[in-house]
Amino acid sequence: MKTIAISNQKGGVGKTTTAVSLSVALARQGKRVLLIDADSQADATKYLGVENPDELQNTLSAAMHCIINDLPYKTGGYIQSHPEGLDFVPSSIDLSSVEVELVNAMSRERILKTFLDDVRGKYDYALIDCPPSLGMMPVNALSADSVLIPVQAQYFSMRGLLQLIRTIDKVQRRQNPRLKIEGIVLTLVDNRTNLSRDVSAMLRDAYGANMHIFKTEIPMCVRAAESPSFGKSIFDYDPRGKATLAYEQLAGEVLTLGRKKELGRGGFAPTR
């Protein structure tokens, strides 16, 4: 099972849309996929059609509470199935209290990894939708095999990228030496503007030599922005839309990278 954290400490970069859409796209390719909502805002959970996540009992926060306090639990009890062919672990506002528990927990950076290890072998891919921060939950998520970074095609997003890469590098040195950067994907791209084209060129020039930057760029699309309010992925809501096709292509790139890694040629280490 390959685990991928979808992470960026900056909000509004299309992180949750990428996590959900990529999960569905991989499932449509015949892969067994688990999506873990590690954000207390529960946006991915709502995106998948759960109207009131805070009313759920078996969420990621409940599972992590059991792990932190060495209580018995069954991973299957926290996993829900989705009609579009993937499974997911829902989140709720209670996850914010788990951040407090993690402060004094033993091996606090590896609590989520314990859950991931318990489902290893049941899935081909586990994707983690991280909160927009660099707190304990994103650091837990960086116990994954790799991190995929959505970056909005704007200058401020590029400025925040360096801080995230430094955090990834620190986690790699102190906590998870196997962590790789899966790649950077440009999101909310409007190729009609000079800004999007300039940011794309700058990003590829600045980072392209040291890490993978996906060829696929996710275009700005009103239909993609509408789909969460209907509790549907863009594959269900807008099956022929330009963003839908882009995420389908992105999934193809992720699968190709996975095959290269199996051949001993994949993976990109963080830069210092």
Salt bridges, closest charged atoms under 4 A:
GLU101 OE2 - HIS65 ND1 3.00
GLU109 OE2 - ARG108 NE 3.67
ASP117 OD2 - LYS113 NZ 2.94
ASP117 OD1 - ARG120 NH2 3.49
ASP124 OD1 - ARG32 NH2 3.15
ASP129 OD1 - LYS15 NZ 3.38
ASP169 OD2 - ARG173 NE 3.10
ASP169 OD1 - ARG272 NE 3.39
GLU182 OE2 - LYS2 NZ 2.88
ASP190 OD1 - ARG192 NE 2.88
GLU217 OE2 - ARG204 NH2 3.01
GLU226 OE1 - ARG223 NH1 3.85
ASP238 OD1 - ARG223 NE 3.81
GLU253 OE1 - HIS212 NE2 3.78
